[in-house]
Structures are given as C-alpha cells and as structure tokens.
Amino acid sequence: MSDDDDEPVGTAGRPRHGGGGCARSSDRPAPGADGFAIGVLGRESDFLRETASLLQAQSIPHRVLPVDLRDGTSIDSALTEVESELAPLAAVVNNAAIYPATPFLDITQDEYEDVVRVNQTAYFLTAQGAARRMVDRGAGAIVNIGSITFHGGWANLASYVSTKGASVGLTRALARELGPSGIRVNGVSPGAFPTKAEEIHENPRSTTDS
C-alpha cells in the first residue's frame, strides 16, 4: 500500500470516529457531547480529510494534523501541539495501520519493515509520548487497536497480523508498568465492519464467521 493508505491515529483520547481520539477540555474550547475535544494524527490522505469534515460538521473542537507516523520526532511534536491547542491529553487511541495483501513468500524486507514502522513502532512511540505527559498528572488512558486477524490468522496478511500481535504484547506490558501511575492501558481487537481496510478481503464476513 502507498503512504496515502495509512489510517489516521487518534492521539488524544476516546474514539469518536474511525481513527479518531479526543482530549478532555475544561478551560479550552467547549468540548463535544462526550466531554472531549479531539486530536487526530495521520498521513495526509482522504481518511484524514474525511475525519476532519465529520468533526467540523458536528462542531466538535478538534485538531487534525498531517503527520508521518514513521517519524518519531513528528509524532512527539504533534502531541505537543494537540496539548497546546486543545487540552492536556486525557487518553490516546492507537489506530494506525497499513495492510498490504501480499503472499508471505513475496513480502520484501522493505515492505515488512514499513508495515512495522507504521503499525508497531508508531504505536510504541505514540504511547510513550502520551505516557510521559500523563504520568505527572497521575491519570490517563491508552487504547491500542488490534485485530481479529491476530486471533485467527489470515493468508496474505503476515506483516499486518504480526504487528497486531505485537500490539497485544505492548498493551499487556504497558498495563503492568503504567498502571501504578494511574494510566490505564487496554486493547481492542475488532472484527470486520465496513471500512476501506475490509475491501482487501474477498469475503469480509468470513473474518467474523470463522
């Protein structure tokens, strides 16, 4: 998949739209109905523009920042901007993913490493950047989005599935380490539902019927 196929990653709180996240706001702009303003990071793409339009249409305070999720410095700078313009990070949703459908024997090292950078390293760096900001406040939440594919295994998605397995391990490790600091870390492994990601499957329903 090209860089423009990156799903956006929510970087400031509870998900409201696919790939979105939100930060609780008090003395900042009036939040949405759930009490949060929303910050979204992701590669410049149709996904990102659609998310911005959805938030704008509902008059929810937000910042949508084009960021190369392969670049840790850019991720950290974006987190700083979200806090500066919206509110201190209350929660983060890691939801970035690329998912090239390539037979295992044909996957190149470059392709594999690119999937790891977006789906795994970006999760790690975003969670780390958020936790560094949350720990002094003694509160926060990090949610890592996994995939049903990790629990069943799917052909031609070895790179993607392996990174989703890594998200499970990361979630467990961070829950243990950050819990004493008041930071909750949870993982969610959704089944199939209508998204661009599901279009790579001939029969998306099979991912829930297995």
Disulfide bonds with the S-S distance in Angstrom:
none
